[in-house]
Amino acid sequence: MDTIKELYKIGFGPSSSHTMGPHKAALKFIDKTKSLPTTKYIVELYGSLAATGKGHLTDWIIERTLGEEKTEIIFKPEVVYEYHTNGMKFFAYDKNNQELASYLVFSVGGGDIRELDEPRKGTSNLYKHNTMNDILKWCEINKKKLHEYVEETEGIIIYEFLNEIWQVMKASVEEGLKREDLIPGSLKFKRRAKSFYEKYLTTKDLTTLIFACSQAVAEQNGSGNKIVTAPTCGASGTLPGLLYSMQVYYGYSDEEILKALAVAGLIGILIKENGSISGAEAGCQAEIGTSCAMGAAACCYLLGGNIYHIEYAAEIGLEHHLGLTCDPVDGLVQVPCIERNPIAARRAYDAAQYALLTDGKHIITLDMAISTMMETGKDIDSKYRETSVGGLAKHVRIFRVLK
């Protein structure tokens, strides 16, 4: 498995697969063609990238990167590669309209890109183990906690990276709690985080605080502001919102929060390795389900859970999102995406509390839940995998017409 540095990425919303990935691909194509006399680019977007690219700002980020005046975007949602639905092909032309180079690449989730038939999973083999079961066995034999397993693998220096991640996460919460403008886009979505937080200041209710903080980050992401993928842009509000709330409410130190981030990151890379974090590939269960599992594990650690409680909490968080579809209205990362972050954050807290009531023993393991999520994702019809042609996206569109 890869380092957790490949899971937590600092970037700008609204989508890690539709914005961050294409941006990275465009930069790579520029590098590939820097010695060529290129005067024009044509970029074809396929599958989900084409279906919801407008709402996710895919065309905007590519044009901005390659140059608006010499870039043409062609949307081809009907073209879907078996390798991954988020395909795109870059073409470079000279002044005589002769093709100089082309580049087929896929945005596979979390801001990562891969070429056709390139191994999808981590290739660094940094971690000794690829399943939660093996990690638990190692921890038991060596009498280590999960964050210590991360330290053993990544080195103590990983906390310098996690501190940078935490600072950006906190900033995204705090900035989001101040804003009350409309989020750009056709839905005219009004921010709610600030009003939620004002209610918390009156009630001092933990649930209200969790809702406010997770909503704040999700709204920041929907507006294209700086966030941390956890594991993606669309699910970026769950973990920071929950951890920020836990710190405010219970007084956890930054040191403890960084250990919780290490635990959450371990869960995230396990799911990324053995399942998927791409909504276009496996539905929203892959994004918000993973973020809930990460949040549940981090929360359970902070509340004093042992390695088995933490694994159980993560499993609960993922299991109870199995089958969740990805059907963003108007192709925007706003409805139902924003609302799902605070709901998943509270569910993560509940999953941790539930696991702590037990001895940690249970029938469905996290490894089983991850395999089931991936299998379920393959079975979900494409209209429920980030194409906006089915589900909530379809029915909101119909309602508008009837209205």
SVG drawing of the C-alpha trace seen along z (x, -y; Angstrom):
<svg xmlns="http://www.w3.org/2000/svg" viewBox="-46 -36 58 49">
<polyline fill="none" stroke="black" stroke-width="0.4" points="0.0,0.0 1.1,-3.6 1.9,-6.2 -1.0,-8.1 0.6,-11.1 -1.1,-9.9 -4.5,-9.9 -4.5,-13.3 -3.9,-15.9 -4.2,-19.7 -6.0,-21.2 -9.0,-23.1 -12.6,-21.8 -15.0,-20.9 -13.9,-17.4 -10.7,-15.4 -11.6,-13.2 -13.1,-15.8 -10.9,-18.8 -7.7,-17.8 -7.0,-14.7 -7.6,-16.5 -5.4,-19.4 -2.6,-17.0 -3.1,-15.3 -3.0,-18.6 0.2,-19.6 1.7,-16.2 0.7,-16.7 2.3,-20.1 5.5,-18.5 5.3,-15.7 4.9,-18.2 7.1,-21.1 9.6,-20.5 6.9,-20.4 5.6,-23.4 2.1,-23.1 -0.4,-25.8 -3.6,-24.1 -5.0,-21.5 -8.1,-19.3 -9.2,-17.4 -11.8,-14.7 -13.6,-13.9 -15.2,-10.5 -17.8,-8.8 -18.5,-10.5 -15.9,-13.2 -18.0,-14.2 -21.4,-13.7 -20.8,-15.9 -17.7,-17.8 -19.4,-21.1 -20.8,-21.1 -17.5,-19.8 -15.4,-22.5 -13.4,-19.9 -13.4,-22.0 -12.6,-25.1 -9.5,-23.7 -8.2,-22.1 -8.7,-25.3 -7.0,-27.4 -4.1,-25.0 -3.5,-24.6 -4.6,-28.1 -8.2,-29.1 -7.3,-30.7 -5.8,-27.5 -7.8,-24.7 -11.0,-23.0 -13.0,-20.6 -15.1,-17.9 -17.6,-16.0 -18.2,-12.3 -20.2,-10.7 -21.0,-7.7 -17.3,-6.7 -16.6,-4.5 -13.5,-2.5 -13.7,0.7 -10.5,-0.4 -12.3,-3.4 -15.2,-5.7 -13.2,-8.9 -11.2,-8.9 -9.8,-11.8 -7.5,-12.1 -5.3,-15.1 -4.2,-16.0 -1.5,-18.5 -1.5,-20.1 0.8,-22.4 -0.1,-25.5 -0.8,-23.3 -3.3,-21.3 -1.1,-18.2 -1.3,-16.0 1.9,-16.1 1.1,-13.9 -1.8,-12.4 -2.2,-11.2 -5.0,-8.9 -5.3,-9.0 -7.8,-8.3 -8.7,-10.2 -9.2,-7.3 -10.3,-9.1 -8.7,-11.2 -6.7,-13.3 -4.8,-10.3 -4.3,-9.6 -3.4,-6.4 -2.7,-5.4 -4.6,-2.6 -3.8,0.8 -1.4,-0.8 -1.8,1.0 -4.6,-0.8 -3.4,0.1 -0.4,-1.3 2.9,-0.3 5.3,-1.6 4.7,1.4 5.5,-0.9 3.3,0.9 4.0,4.5 0.4,5.5 -2.6,5.0 -5.5,6.1 -6.9,4.9 -6.7,8.5 -3.0,8.7 -2.4,5.3 -4.4,6.3 -2.3,9.4 0.9,7.4 -0.3,4.9 -1.3,7.7 2.0,9.6 4.1,6.4 1.8,4.8 1.3,1.7 -1.5,-0.7 -2.7,-1.5 -1.1,-4.9 2.2,-3.3 1.9,-0.9 1.7,-4.0 4.7,-5.5 6.7,-2.2 6.0,-2.3 6.1,-6.0 8.6,-7.1 7.9,-9.7 8.4,-12.4 4.9,-11.6 3.6,-13.9 5.2,-16.9 3.1,-16.1 -0.1,-15.4 0.4,-18.7 0.4,-20.6 -2.8,-18.6 -4.4,-19.5 -3.7,-23.2 -5.4,-23.3 -8.3,-21.3 -8.8,-23.7 -8.5,-26.7 -11.2,-25.2 -13.5,-24.8 -12.9,-28.2 -13.3,-30.0 -16.4,-28.1 -18.0,-29.0 -17.7,-32.7 -19.2,-32.6 -22.8,-33.1 -22.8,-33.9 -24.4,-31.7 -22.3,-28.9 -21.7,-29.4 -23.8,-27.4 -27.3,-26.8 -28.8,-25.7 -28.1,-29.0 -27.3,-27.0 -27.2,-29.1 -24.6,-28.4 -25.8,-27.0 -22.7,-26.4 -22.6,-29.8 -26.2,-29.7 -25.6,-26.2 -22.6,-27.4 -24.5,-30.3 -27.1,-27.8 -24.3,-25.7 -23.0,-28.8 -26.4,-29.0 -27.1,-25.3 -23.5,-23.9 -24.9,-20.7 -22.2,-18.4 -24.3,-17.3 -25.0,-20.8 -21.3,-21.5 -20.4,-18.5 -23.1,-19.5 -21.8,-23.1 -18.1,-22.2 -18.5,-19.4 -21.0,-21.5 -18.5,-24.4 -15.8,-22.4 -18.2,-20.8 -19.5,-24.3 -15.9,-25.5 -15.3,-22.6 -18.5,-23.2 -17.2,-26.8 -13.9,-25.7 -11.8,-26.7 -8.8,-25.0 -9.5,-21.7 -7.9,-18.4 -9.0,-15.2 -10.2,-12.9 -10.4,-10.7 -11.9,-12.9 -13.0,-16.5 -16.7,-15.6 -16.3,-13.8 -13.7,-16.3 -16.0,-17.7 -16.6,-14.6 -13.2,-14.0 -12.0,-17.5 -15.5,-18.6 -15.6,-15.8 -12.1,-16.2 -12.4,-19.9 -15.6,-19.4 -14.0,-16.8 -11.1,-19.2 -13.4,-22.1 -15.8,-20.0 -13.5,-17.7 -10.2,-19.6 -8.0,-17.1 -4.5,-18.4 -3.1,-18.8 -0.8,-15.9 -3.8,-13.6 -5.6,-14.8 -2.5,-14.0 -2.5,-10.5 -6.2,-10.2 -5.4,-11.5 -2.8,-8.7 -5.4,-6.1 -8.0,-7.5 -5.4,-7.6 -4.6,-4.0 -8.3,-3.1 -8.4,-5.3 -5.5,-3.7 -6.8,-0.2 -10.1,-1.1 -8.3,-2.8 -6.1,0.3 -8.7,3.0 -11.9,1.1 -12.4,-2.3 -12.7,-5.9 -14.1,-7.0 -17.8,-7.9 -17.7,-7.5 -16.5,-3.9 -18.4,-2.7 -21.0,-5.3 -21.0,-7.6 -20.4,-4.6 -16.8,-4.8 -16.5,-8.5 -18.8,-9.3 -18.7,-5.7 -14.9,-5.8 -14.9,-9.2 -17.3,-7.9 -15.2,-4.9 -12.1,-7.1 -14.0,-9.4 -15.3,-6.6 -11.8,-5.1 -10.3,-8.5 -13.1,-9.2 -12.9,-5.8 -9.2,-6.2 -9.7,-9.6 -12.4,-8.1 -10.0,-5.4 -10.9,-2.5 -8.4,0.4 -7.4,1.7 -10.4,4.0 -12.9,1.2 -11.4,-1.0 -11.6,1.6 -15.2,2.3 -16.1,-1.4 -14.6,-1.8 -16.5,1.3 -19.8,-0.1 -19.1,-3.4 -18.5,-1.7 -21.1,1.1 -24.0,-1.3 -23.2,-3.3 -23.1,-0.2 -25.1,-0.8 -25.2,-4.6 -25.5,-6.1 -23.7,-9.1 -26.3,-11.3 -25.3,-15.0 -28.0,-17.4 -27.0,-19.4 -23.6,-17.7 -22.6,-20.0 -20.8,-18.9 -23.6,-20.5 -26.8,-18.5 -26.9,-15.9 -23.1,-16.0 -22.8,-18.8 -25.5,-17.5 -24.0,-14.0 -20.8,-15.2 -22.3,-16.4 -24.6,-13.4 -21.7,-11.0 -19.7,-12.9 -22.4,-12.3 -22.8,-8.7 -19.0,-8.3 -19.3,-9.5 -22.2,-7.1 -20.3,-4.2 -17.4,-4.9 -19.7,-5.0 -21.5,-1.8 -18.2,0.0 -17.0,-1.1 -20.1,0.5 -18.9,3.9 -15.8,6.0 -14.7,5.4 -15.8,8.8 -18.2,8.8 -19.1,10.9 -18.5,8.6 -14.9,7.4 -13.7,4.2 -11.9,6.3 -15.3,8.0 -17.0,4.6 -14.4,3.2 -14.7,6.2 -18.5,5.9 -18.4,2.2 -16.3,2.8 -18.5,5.7 -21.6,3.6 -20.0,0.6 -19.5,2.8 -23.2,3.8 -24.6,0.3 -26.0,-1.0 -23.9,-3.7 -26.7,-6.3 -26.0,-6.1 -22.3,-6.6 -21.6,-10.3 -23.3,-10.8 -26.3,-12.8 -28.7,-11.0 -30.6,-9.0 -31.7,-9.1 -32.0,-12.4 -30.5,-14.3 -33.2,-13.0 -36.1,-13.5 -35.1,-17.1 -34.9,-17.8 -38.3,-16.4 -39.8,-18.3 -38.4,-21.5 -40.1,-20.9 -43.4,-20.0 -43.2,-23.0"/>
</svg>
